[in-house]
Amino acid sequence: MNQLVAFTDRAPALIAASGDRAAYRFFEFFTANIRNPNTRRA
């Protein structure tokens, strides 16, 4: 059975202390799909 894990359980302590929204944005930043090849290259 799959279980969802809260973002704050896996985020660095500083990010987790900032709240759920900060943890979500932290993971979103590193996992976002960048479609523009020039941006991806930079």
N, C-alpha and C positions, 0 to 999 in steps of 0.2 A: 504494500500500500504506500502510495506517495504522500508525503507530508510537506507542506510548505514551511519554510524556515523564515522567520522574521529577518529583515535586513540587518537589524541591530545585533543579531546573534553572530554575524560574520564580518561585520564592519570593524575597522580599527577603533580603538577605544575613544579617541578624540571625536571621530565621526559619530559613533554610537551615542556618545554623550550629548550630541547636538540634536538628537531626536530622529524619529522615523523618516521624516522628509529628507533630512540631510543624508541619511544612509541610503535612501532610494536614489537620490541624485548622484551620490558617490558611485554606486554601481552602474547607474545609467551612463555616466561619463565614460567609464572604461569598457562598456559593452555595446555602445551605440554603433549602429551601422552607418558608416560614412560613405555616401554614394558618389560624391564628387571626387574624381581621381586626383585632381590637383590638391585638394584639401587633404586627402589620404596620404599623398606623397610628402606633404609638408610636415 
